């Protein structure tokens, strides 16, 4: 049932309008003054407001309330009514953003026509907002590795709360995707998701960008915090925020209100805050570059986003998802991944993490060889590259070593990459390389390869004089 808020200081008028609208099937709430009106809006924004321009014994008149609603709830249409109507008042109300103006005493048919049109406007605005969210950045996350399942479990736990989240992890690992996942599955999904790129905003403009500006002519330029009202603000690379701004953000988190640059009236906001960083904020605090109090406020729920190295099992699924995305959005060929290319992607180094993998796939589809399956020779430079006739082209240091040393180095690197590819699972590695599990254990021990726990899984590395664990 649609929700219409009627604000009028005359009880008979507001109840009359309310009864008419109830008879037409609308849900109705009534308010006699500014305080009751704002309380009703804060409890639940209406689909439509019918607002008297003159409110007796109220701290704000209709125009003031209209300005407030346009600022904090711009999608809500406002119909102004007045018993003292004239063209000047009507023009003033329309200039401030009113949907329409009706003069008392009003005709019921005229009222219903205006209400019907305004409700249709409200519906379209909500649909447009929903479409913008759907067309925005993707929110679904792919993966089946142990590290990914651990991340997904943590994200699920915080979606329905209002707690502040601090996402940590290397560049390109998907911290913003994790933040968008929280937003899309939270009770704020209908609200905005606003990104504050702390590293790209000029320090001397940071406060204006965040808090907005109010000019001498009272013209308002809303900042990012106002735009995020009712939703989530995401501070990307929060460690890059200037110290002076940190102090003001700390106050906003405490009071949920702030002053625009050049303004005198406080702006109230309802926000959930998610932050991310690639840096160690404790080191930044010790260096005097980040405020301890702000860290304590933002780091309520810390969540570590794993690197792609810690979730190699997910690489084929991610690569295929990127291929499908580029086909759908750019018309690039929907190529398959050959088994060999899939295996090679899992063994490559990804210092740029998921972002780097996405870039590699896009480049392959743009510059690749036709529409057939992607082959290993199309991938970026490798130490050992297969040729079309089955030969191997050696590169780098491997080609300069004696046979025994080259073989030992190759075996070490090959087994390290395969174990890491399968998340430290010895049984799956043995099955893939064609060895008995016990024989693989002996070979790994002879080469000095050990596995240790990391990021919810296991990772292999070289370390002398340490036994290899027996876990799968």
Secondary structure, 3 states (H helix, E strand, C coil): CCEEEEECCCHHHHHHHHHHHHHCCCEEEEECCHHHHHHHHHHCCCCEEEEECCCCCCCCCHHHHHHHHHHHCCCCEEEEEECCCCHHHHHHHHHCCCCEEEECCCCHHHHHHHHHHHHHHHHHHHHHHHHHHHCCCCCCCCCCCHHHHHHHHHHHHHHCCCCCEEEECCCCCCHHHHHHHHHHCCCCCCCCEEEEECCCCCHHHHHHHHHCEECCCCCEECCHHHHCCCCEEEEECHHHCCHHHHHHHHHHHHHCEEECECCCCEEECCCEEEEEECCCHHHHHHCCCCCHHHHHHHCCEEEECCCHHHHHHHHHHHHHHHHHHHHHHHCCCCCCECHHHHHHHHHCCCCCHHHHHHHHHHHHHHHCCCCCCECHHHCCCCCEEECCCCCEEECHHHHHCCHHHHHHHHHHHHHHHHHHHCCCCHHHHHHHHCCCHHHHHHHHHHHCEEEEEECCEEEEEECCCCCCCCCC
